[in-house]
């Protein structure tokens, strides 16, 4: 991964770690369907005029655009919102970490170039072990939580399919075109859910602010960064952001929403972080690797170790 790839990876990890907090705040007062439709429609209203003026909507295959909108937005967004009606925001984010494993499974059939190396496969399995620890320890005692967890995992499967469509059909085009087009399609797909869940009374300022944050920052801006990330490092590595998102979601959930940190949360998060590192072939970002190398050279000089022996 290049320095640019690591920068995009960090940005998307934060931008898609924050939504779980805002979704949790919103679904306390609003329906899952309305929350999902609102953020998508808002992002579409922002990006569609920009894409149109840039000519980025021309030549897009509407069938693939609709397919991407369905698997990446229409299914996952309401499923996550529904899941968070029954789960803590941090737990929902951690369960989404199953995405890279779904990508690996799909790659075995649809994309040979994304088939995982042995190291990356071990990392994905370690990350999956973290997911299993969470489900087994934290939600196995509640049927409602199990239903919520199943909804989150369905969203994770959709998130795994989306990047593979991007790589095959939209990697060579201006990313704002397929993003805006997909958001427009998804806003139409989700319109019935939005109408059915329209609030009967005005929501609070916190809920309204959460919807705006979800639509502008966590959807419109985040998707732009995500497309760039896919074209830079490929869908397999791009989806590994879902191993890092839980750190952000857990911090916000504990600090602001007073969510508890259980044994399952700690075990699952540690396994997922280990899986994240291994799934990028166990390498450090270039900048951090250079810092570590300089530290090793200085330590070697102090000890009188030949520099050639320092890896």
Residue pairs with C-beta under 8 A, 6 or more apart in sequence:
1 9
1 233
1 237
1 280
1 283
1 285
1 286
2 232
2 233
2 286
3 285
3 286
3 287
4 232
5 229
5 232
5 233
5 237
6 285
6 286
6 287
8 225
8 228
8 229
8 232
8 233
9 229
9 233
9 237
9 238
9 240
9 241
9 244
11 225
12 222
12 225
12 226
12 229
12 238
12 241
13 241
13 244
13 245
13 248
14 248
15 217
15 218
15 221
15 222
15 225
16 218
16 222
16 226
16 241
16 242
16 245
17 93
17 244
17 245
17 246
17 247
17 248
17 249
17 252
18 213
18 217
18 218
18 248
18 249
18 252
19 80
19 214
19 218
19 222
20 80
20 84
20 89
20 90
20 92
20 93
20 245
20 249
20 252
20 253
21 89
21 249
21 252
21 253
21 256
21 257
22 210
22 211
22 213
22 214
22 218
23 35
23 80
23 81
23 84
23 89
23 92
23 210
23 214
24 84
24 88
24 89
24 92
24 253
24 257
25 206
25 207
25 210
25 257
26 35
26 81
26 207
26 210
26 211
26 214
27 35
27 81
27 84
27 85
28 207
29 199
29 203
29 204
29 207
30 38
30 197
30 199
30 203
30 207
30 211
31 193
31 196
31 197
31 199
32 78
32 81
32 82
32 84
32 85
32 193
32 197
33 78
33 81
33 190
33 193
33 194
33 196
33 197
34 193
34 194
34 197
34 198
34 199
35 78
35 81
35 197
35 211
35 214
36 77
36 78
36 80
36 81
36 190
36 193
36 194
37 187
37 190
37 191
37 193
37 194
37 197
38 194
38 211
38 214
38 215
39 77
39 211
39 214
39 215
39 218
39 219
40 73
40 77
40 183
40 186
40 187
40 190
40 215
40 219
41 187
41 190
41 194
41 215
42 211
42 212
42 214
42 215
42 216
42 219
42 220
43 183
43 215
43 216
43 219
43 220
43 223
44 180
44 183
44 184
44 186
44 187
46 215
46 216
46 220
47 176
47 179
47 180
47 183
47 220
47 223
48 57
48 180
48 181
48 183
48 184
50 176
50 180
51 57
51 174
51 176
51 177
51 179
51 180
51 181
52 180
54 174
54 176
54 177
56 173
56 174
56 176
56 177
56 180
57 177
57 180
57 181
58 177
59 173
60 170
60 173
60 177
60 178
60 181
61 169
64 165
64 169
64 170
65 178
65 181
65 182
65 185
66 185
67 165
68 162
68 165
68 166
68 169
68 170
68 178
68 182
69 181
69 182
69 183
69 184
69 185
69 186
69 189
70 185
70 186
70 189
71 158
71 161
71 162
71 165
72 158
72 159
72 161
72 162
72 163
72 165
72 182
73 182
73 183
73 186
74 185
74 186
74 189
74 190
75 154
75 155
75 158
76 154
76 155
76 156
76 158
76 159
77 155
77 186
77 190
78 190
78 193
79 151
79 152
79 154
79 155
79 158
80 92
80 96
80 151
80 152
80 155
82 148
82 151
83 92
83 95
83 148
83 149
83 151
83 152
83 155
84 92
84 148
85 148
86 142
86 144
86 145
86 147
86 148
87 95
87 139
87 145
87 148
87 149
87 152
88 253
88 257
88 259
88 260
89 249
89 252
89 253
89 257
89 259
90 246
90 249
90 250
90 252
90 253
90 254
90 259
90 265
91 134
91 138
91 139
91 149
91 265
92 148
92 152
92 249
93 245
93 246
93 248
93 249
93 250
94 130
94 131
94 134
94 246
94 249
94 250
94 265
94 268
94 269
94 272
95 131
95 134
95 135
95 149
95 152
95 153
95 156
96 152
96 155
96 156
96 159
96 242
96 245
96 246
97 127
97 130
97 131
97 156
97 242
97 243
97 245
97 246
97 272
97 275
98 127
98 128
98 131
98 153
98 156
98 242
99 156
99 159
99 160
99 239
99 242
100 124
100 127
100 160
100 236
100 239
100 240
100 242
100 243
100 275
100 279
101 124
101 125
101 127
101 128
102 156
102 157
102 159
102 160
102 161
103 114
103 160
103 163
103 164
103 235
103 236
103 239
104 114
104 115
104 116
104 120
104 121
104 124
104 236
106 160
106 161
106 164
107 114
107 115
107 116
107 164
107 236
108 115
110 164
111 164
111 167
111 168
111 235
113 234
114 164
114 167
114 234
114 235
114 236
116 124
116 236
116 279
117 281
119 278
119 281
119 282
120 236
120 278
120 279
120 280
120 281
122 278
123 274
123 275
123 276
123 277
123 278
123 279
123 280
123 282
124 275
124 278
124 279
125 275
126 271
126 272
126 274
126 275
126 278
127 243
127 271
127 272
127 274
127 275
127 276
127 279
128 275
129 271
129 275
130 267
130 268
130 269
130 270
130 271
130 272
130 275
131 268
131 272
133 264
133 267
133 268
133 271
134 264
134 265
134 267
134 268
135 146
135 149
136 264
137 262
137 263
137 264
137 267
137 268
138 145
138 262
138 264
138 265
138 268
139 145
139 146
139 148
139 149
140 146
156 242
159 239
159 242
160 239
163 230
163 235
163 238
163 239
164 235
166 178
166 227
166 230
166 231
166 235
167 230
167 231
167 234
167 235
169 178
170 177
170 178
170 227
171 230
171 231
175 224
175 227
175 228
175 231
176 224
178 227
179 223
179 224
179 227
183 219
183 220
183 223
226 238
229 238
229 241
230 238
237 279
237 280
240 276
240 279
240 280
243 272
243 273
243 275
243 276
243 279
244 273
244 276
246 269
246 272
247 269
247 273
250 259
250 261
250 265
250 269
253 259
254 260
254 261
283 289
284 292
293 310
296 310
296 311
297 307
297 310
299 305
300 306
300 307
300 309
300 310
301 307
